[in-house]
Amino acid sequence: MAETQELIVDFDNAKSGRINLDLGVYTATTGWDECGTGRTNPFRRWRAYFSFDTSALPDDAVIQKVTMMIRRRGDGLGLPETYRLKFNIGTFIGANLDGNAGEWTAGTLVQTLTVKPADKQAVVMDVAALALVNRTGDTDLKLWDDSTQGSGDPTWETNFNPTTLQRCRLAIQYTEPRAAVATGVGTASASATLVIPGAATATGIGTASAVGVQVLPQSAVATGVGTASATAMMVLTGGATATGVGTATAAATVTGNIAYWGEPCERYTGGPRRAGR
C-alpha cells in the first residue's frame, strides 16, 4: 500500500491580502496583516485572499485531503445573528491581487463554517477541492463572510495571521502510485524449444547460425572447455568445418593395389620368390 505524504505550503505574501468592496468600488491591499473578512452594513464588505504555490506536488500524486491550517488574530467588536464563513478554492489570482469583480466572485465553494474558527484550527475542505489543486502553479483560497445581521450588530469581522511568523498554511495529503512487484517467484522456466535450422539467425542478443552438421554419436561428450572427444566416430557432413580441435588421428591408412601370390605384379621388391622365378 502506498504511503501517505504531506505537502505544507506558506502563502505568497505579495499576492495575498484582502479586497474591499465599498459602494461598488473594488480595492485590493496585500500583506499578511491585511488578510481578513467582514462587513459594515450596508456599505462596506471585504474578503480574504491567500495564494499558495502547489507546484511541488508530484505529477502522479493522488490527492487525499486538502486542509487550511488557520491562524487567527483578534477581531473587532460585533457579531451577526447568523455567522457563516465560506471557503472558495481555484486558481484565480494572477501575478498580483488586482481587486476586481472577477476575483471577488472567483473560486469553487468547498467549505462553510457556522462558528468562527479558533487559532490553530485545521479546516478540511470538501472532496471537490481535491481536483482543484493546481499541480503546476498556484492554488488560491478565498475566505469570505456570508453572515446575516438579523438582530445582531451592524459590524463584524474575522481576522487571520497573528504575526508575520504565525500565518495560515495549506496542507495537502497525497499518495504516489507504485509499480507492481512480484515477490517470491525465484525461478522462471519453460519447456519450449528454440530451433534454428539451416542458416537461421536469432536476433536480440547476438547472432547464432549453422551451416553444417556436427554429429558426436554414442558416448561422445562436447564440453565448453575447448575439447571435443568421442569413443566412436566424428562425422563432418556436407561442407562442415571442424575448428579448434588440434589433433586428428587414425589407426592406419591403406591405399593403392594389393599383390597376391601367384599373380603377376609390375614390380615386386622384397619377400620370397617361387622356384624358377
N, C-alpha and C positions, 0 to 999 in steps of 0.2 A: 504494500500500500504506500502511495506517495506521501511524503512528509509535508505537513502544512508549514508554510513560511509566512513571514510578515514584513511588509514594507511600510515604514513610518516616515511621513513626509511633512516638512515645515512649509508654511505658505510663503509665497513671494511677497515681501513687504511692500515693494514698489508697485505691485499690481492689485493689492488688497486694501480694503477700507470700507467706505460707505458711499451710497448715492442718496442724496436728498431730493425729494420732490416737494416743491413749495410753490403753490399757486400755478401749477402746470409747468414749472421750470425744473429741469434736472441738473444737478450739480454733483460732481464726484470729488471726494477727498480721500487721500490714501495714507497708509501707515497703520501699524499695529494698534495704536491708540484711537483710531477712528472706527474700528470695527464694532458696530452696534446697530440695533434696530429698535424702532418705537414710533410713536406718533404724538402729535399735539393736535387734537381735533379742533376744527375740521380742516385746518390749513396745511399742516406740515407733517410729512412722513419720511422715514429713512430706513434703509435696508443694508445689511452687512454682506460683504463680498470677500471670498477667500480663493486664491489661485494657487494650486498645488502642481508641481511638476512630477508627473507619474510615469515618465518615460523610462525609468529604471526597471519597470516590470519586464520580465522575460516575455518574448513574443508568444510563447506557448503556454503562458500562465493561465491556469483555470481559477478565476477569482471566486472565493468562497464567501467573503464578508467585507463590507465597507463600513468603517466606523469613524465618526467625528469625535475626537477627543477634546472635550470642552474645557477651556479655562475661562474663568469669569472674574470680572471686577464689579465694584458696587454700582447699583442702579440709582437713578434719581427717584424722588418720591412719586407715588401714584401707582394705582393698579386698575386695570379694566375689570369689568364684571366677568367677562369670559376671556381667558387667556389662550392664545394659540400662537406657537412659534413653528414656522414651516421651513423645511429644508428642500431646496432645489439643487439638482446636480446636472452637469453638462460641460461643454467647452464653449464658453460664450464671452470670456474676457480676452481681448486681443493683446496687442503689445502693451496697451495701457487700459486702465479702468476709465472709460470715456465719459460715463454719466449720460446715458441716453435712454430712450424708451425701449430699445431692443434689450439692453442689459437689465432694465427694470423688470421686464416680464419674462426674462430668459430662464431656461432650465426645466427639468422634469421633477415634479414633486415626488419625493421618496421618503418623507417622514414628517409627522406633525406631533408636537408636544403640547399638552394641555396644562402643564405645570412648568414654571420656569426651571431651566436646567441648573444643577448645582456645579460649583467649581470641581473640576476633575471628573466630571461625569462622562461616560462613554455612551454616545448615542449611535445606535446601529441603524444603518439605512435599510429601507425595504429592498427586496430582491431585485427590483427594477434597476437599482443603482449598479448592479454587477456589470451589466452590459454597457453602461455609460462611462466607465472609467477609460480615460484616454491612455493607451499604452505607448503612444509615440510623442506625446506632448503634455499639455496642461489639462488637469481636471479641476473645474471650478465649482464652488458651492456658494449658494446664496441663502442666507438665513434671514427670514423676513417675518415681521409681526403681522398677524392677521386677526388680532384680538377685536373684541366688541366692547365698546364703552358701557353700554347699558346704564346701570345705576352706579357704575364705578367712576373713577377720576377721569378728567379730560386729557391728562398727560401721563405717559408711562414709557419705560424703555428697558431693554435688555442689553447689557454691555459685555464685551469679551476682552480677553488678554489683560491680566493684571499688570504685567511689565513686559519689557521687550524680550526678556528671557523666559517668560511664562505665557506662552502662546498656544492657541488651538492648533491641533495637528490632525492629520488624516492617516488612518491605519488601514491597510489593505492586506487581508489574509488570502493566500493563494496556494495552489499546488502546481507541480510540473509533472506532465506525463513521463513515465519511464519506459524504456524499451523492454519488451518481454524477454524473460530469461528462462531458459530450460536448464534445470539442475538435476544432478543425479543420473545423467544418462551414461556417461563413461565411454561407451563403445557404440559405434555405428557400423553395421555390417550389411553386406549384400551378397546374394548367391548368384548374381548375374555374371555373365562372361563377356569380356570385350574381345572381339575378334577383328584382327587387322589383316585381311588377306592381300596377296599379291604385293603391289607397291602402295597400298593404302597408307594414308597419313593421319595420325591423331594429333590434333592441334589444341592449343590452350596451355600446354605445359612445355612442349618441345615438339619434336618430330620422331615418330617411330616408323620405320619402313622395313620391308623384307623383299629381297629379290631372288631368293633361293630357299632351299630347304636343308636343314642340318638334322640328321636323324642319329640319335645315340640310343640304340636298342639294348635289350636285355638289362644288365645291371650297370649300364653306363651312368656316370654321375657328372653333371655340369655344375660347377661351383662359381661363385662370384669372385674368387680369389685370383683367377687367371689360368687355371689348369682345367683342361678337358681330358677325361680319361674314360676308357671303355675296356671291358674284358672280352668284348665280342668284336664288333666292327664299326667303323665310321663310314657312312655313305654320304658323299657330297654330290648331289644330283644337279642336272642342268648346268647352268653357268655359275653355280655357287662358289664362293671363295671362303676358305678357312684361313683366318688370320690369327696371329698371336699364339700359335701352337708351339713353335720352336723346333720340334723334332718329329719326324715321321719315320718309322722303321718297318721292315718287312722281314719275314723269316728267310726267304730265298727267292731268287728270280731265275727262270729258265727261259731262254729264247732260242730261236733257230731250229734246224732239223736234228733228229736223233738217229744215230747209226746202230744197226742190229747185226749180229754175227751172221756171216754167210751172204751178206748183201753188199753190192758194190758201194764204194764210197769214193768221191772225187779225191779226197785227200785224207790220209789217216796217219796220225803220228802217235807213237807210244802204244803200249799194250802188246799182248801176244799175237802171233800170226798162225794161220793154218799151215800144215806141212806143204811144201812145194810152192808156196806163195812168196 
